Amino acid sequence: MRWMRAAGRAFLVAAVVLAGYAGFGARGDAGADAPARGPLTLVTAGDLTDYLSPLLDEWNEQHPGERVTLVELPESADETRAQMTSELRSGSSRFDVLNIDVAWTSEFAAAGWVAPLPRDRFPLESFLRPVVDTATFEGRLYAVPYVTNAGLLYYRKDILDREGEKPPGTWAELARQAAEVAPRHGLDGYAGQFLPYEGLTVNVTEAVHSAGGAVLRDDGAEVAVDSPAARAGLRFLADGVREGWIPRAALGWKEEESRRAFQDGRLLFLRNWPYVYAEASAPDSKVAGRFGAVPLPGPDGPGASVLGGSNLAVSSRSRHPASAADLISYLTSEPVQRKVLTEGALPPVRAALYEDPELVRAYPYLPVLRESVLSAVPRPKSPRYDQVSLAVQAVAQDLLSLRQTPEQAVARLARELEALTRKG
């Protein structure tokens, strides 16, 4: 999950500690048999920018009796989730707060691993509107948004300017420029994250929603993928591979591999998270000062990004839930959220920061990112999200390997998702 670097450095699927509330209510009151205050453990995916430890050092200096120990898991979202859920299933009280990928909130809440939270404990009205929905399940708040994320389309501005072209606003424009303009400059056309892992689920979900479709509805209760829109979304990706403007090598890329391809000057277009902007602007980047970023395109205009990022949830087994809630309030406060952006290169959840003139000057992509977040869609909400994602990845892998047509892929995915919802 790369957002930790970007919002990840694209996906910081982590666990952090919540605090300030002595009992969280149903589905296993956090720390019901323990003192409400005391030391905490925050678990997170690997902090690739090393911004988090200094923030926690500040907390520890101010709260010597509630010191936070940081536990870093692998940076990969899939590996982080596997280690985190293994610990939670065991009934361990090792972790107090989980910094979890936004797509995991429903699963963790349904399993009783995280405790419900009082809405009035946190300034949710100050957050970007769509991010709050990612922290809820069945109408209750089970986490607090910490970092958000939305996909952007990076493009080589110097090359499009030389060709007298504007960045693509539709799939047709993207396909034409990727197929015709890129080869004239010795570049590959377009890439996203197409290795079978969580990033592939994100890319497929964006294509389906951009075409007006959906994978699931009603918190995972209804399968919606068997639709003309879903077939159109999958066809866009499959056509790219078949026609060659999506390079075959991209079928083995995650966030970093695709970022390096763009940063090394090998791609005309890249779908990736906001952290790429800072990376590609670095002095050693071959495209520094020569690229731009716009919202993802769709069939007839702006498309839909998947809403990424992470939420902070308190473990149902937390020994010190009041301290945990206070820590979450600290990490989601305006001053700390500013540092999340300036020192961690991660998109904050506080809406006002996206309109701060000083920050916009330093991070020119903020207005585009705000637009993308406000129009972004969540990944399918489901208590069985891990199995939903695996099904999407398996089907998409066969699609992009050209072993199945879009029609066959959609029909197969619908069957597999129907079987999962029946288990439900």
VENPEUR-V103573 format. One record per run of one state. SS is the DSSP state (a for helix, b for strand, c for the rest). FROM is the first residue (numbers start at 1). LEN is the number of residues. If there is no record, write none. Layout:
((SS:FROM:LEN) (SS:FROM:LEN))
This chain:
((c:1:2) (b:3:2) (c:5:3) (b:8:1) (c:9:10) (b:19:1) (c:20:20) (b:40:6) (c:46:6) (a:52:11) (c:63:1) (a:64:3) (c:67:1) (b:68:6) (c:74:3) (a:77:13) (c:90:7) (b:97:5) (a:102:9) (c:111:3) (b:114:1) (c:115:4) (a:119:3) (c:122:2) (a:124:3) (b:127:1) (c:128:1) (a:129:5) (c:134:2) (b:136:2) (c:138:2) (b:140:2) (c:142:2) (b:144:7) (c:151:1) (b:152:5) (a:157:7) (c:164:6) (b:170:1) (a:171:14) (c:185:3) (b:188:4) (c:192:6) (a:198:13) (c:211:5) (b:216:2) (c:218:4) (b:222:2) (c:224:4) (a:228:16) (c:244:2) (b:246:1) (c:247:1) (a:248:5) (c:253:2) (a:255:9) (c:264:3) (b:267:6) (c:273:2) (a:275:6) (c:281:10) (b:291:4) (c:295:2) (b:297:2) (c:299:3) (b:302:1) (c:303:3) (b:306:10) (c:316:5) (a:321:11) (c:332:2) (a:334:9) (c:343:4) (b:347:2) (c:349:1) (b:350:1) (a:351:5) (c:356:1) (a:357:6) (c:363:3) (a:366:9) (c:375:2) (b:377:1) (c:378:7) (a:385:16) (c:401:5) (a:406:18) (c:424:1))
